[in-house]
Amino acid sequence: MIKANFSRASLELDAAGETTRIVETLRRQLARDLHRRGVVVGLSGGIDSTVTAALAVRALGREKVFGLMMPERHSQSESSPLGLKVAESLGIEWIEEDITGILESVGFYRRYDEAIREVIPNFGPAWLSKLVIGGVAQGNGFTTFSIVAQSPDGKVVRERLPLHAYLGVVAATNFKQRTRKMLEYYHADRLNYAVAGTPNRLEYDQGFFVKNGDGSADIKPIAHLYKTQVYQLAEYLDVPLDIRQRTPTTDTYSMPQGQDEFYFALPYAQMDLCLYGLNNKLSSDIVATAAGLDPQTVERVWSDIMRKRTTTRYLHLPPLLIEEI
Amino acid sequence: MKSQIRKFVVDTFLFGSDEDMTDGSSFLANGIIDSTGVMELVAHLEKAYNIKIKDDELTPENLDSINAIAEFLAKKQSQPV
């Protein structure tokens, strides 16, 4: 019974059994639903894309999985080498496509810098920056978005973003995810493959993806798994240790940005427990004990989870029609 | 002032339809605005009423209903600039 014994151990799964289930499902989806010959996976060097690729190899064989690394100017330096390590350890065909040129062509870097200059007039290409969110842990829905920027001489400034600047930063940054997805589909089309999305359950549930960017895919093999469980599968699938130990990052901004700085109220291990508790109707007292929090914080995190479900629901919707066709 | 605030909320977030919204209705609880909507609201209030809303003033107590906003604006406008 969940209630009496709820702890981090409650998220442990039968890695071998779950791998078999995912593998069998992937084969059926490729053969019967999608009629595609293999899978394209964008490899960021992160745990989610790595486990997705490893599962695809288990399901289809290494010769039917294609890996794609897509760095750009703001990418963390270790992302591509780690992505390459994944591709080589799995023995899959891969290619690196640097998307800096595409992003320059659509004016991403210019638009992004212009948006930030609304609050930091001296901001320019030599600066580093990241978007951070405040107030999420309060769970009252009144979050603030700020830009943290570091000048070339090392000075760090933080400015709250007004609406126009915030939307400008997000809209520009979304070019990255949409450009990467465009390339994934290019390779999928030329190979007659399907495109794998790599969100874990928390990301999928909470709308932590870009519409028609990383949110777009033909299959999402780990969207039902809590991130904690993704790490369990990673160990079972012999994912290299440095990838398993890498701190989750958005790898979107020129300054390293944790997912809990940008979107989630807490680190993923605690978010998983809160989400699991909410999904399984546990009391906040029980979840608090398991997560090392107080019940009031759990309640606030639950409020934030439910609010995000509502506000990001549109990301999951297909196009709305006037009448059913 | 309340009618001006209501007009902004209805025009911006509800496309003219406000049957269910009272002056005391919680915007967030009733799904009228989200976090981006809060930013729109803040931008409008700062411009329309010539005020600056500080980070620690971004609370439901100050902004989550027409009544709350009216009370908050009255307080802000009575403060020395």
Chai-1 contact restraints between the chains, C-beta under 6 A:
chainA,res_idxA,chainB,res_idxB,connection_type,confidence,min_distance_angstrom,max_distance_angstrom,comment,restraint_id
A,N140,B,P60,contact,1.0,0.0,6.0,A-B,restraint_1
A,G141,B,L28,contact,1.0,0.0,6.0,A-B,restraint_2
A,F142,B,V38,contact,1.0,0.0,6.0,A-B,restraint_3
A,F142,B,L58,contact,1.0,0.0,6.0,A-B,restraint_4
A,F142,B,T59,contact,1.0,0.0,6.0,A-B,restraint_5
A,T143,B,S35,contact,1.0,0.0,6.0,A-B,restraint_6
A,T144,B,D55,contact,1.0,0.0,6.0,A-B,restraint_7
A,P162,B,A43,contact,1.0,0.0,6.0,A-B,restraint_8
A,L163,B,M39,contact,1.0,0.0,6.0,A-B,restraint_9
A,L163,B,E40,contact,1.0,0.0,6.0,A-B,restraint_10
A,L163,B,A43,contact,1.0,0.0,6.0,A-B,restraint_11
A,T311,B,D34,contact,1.0,0.0,6.0,A-B,restraint_12
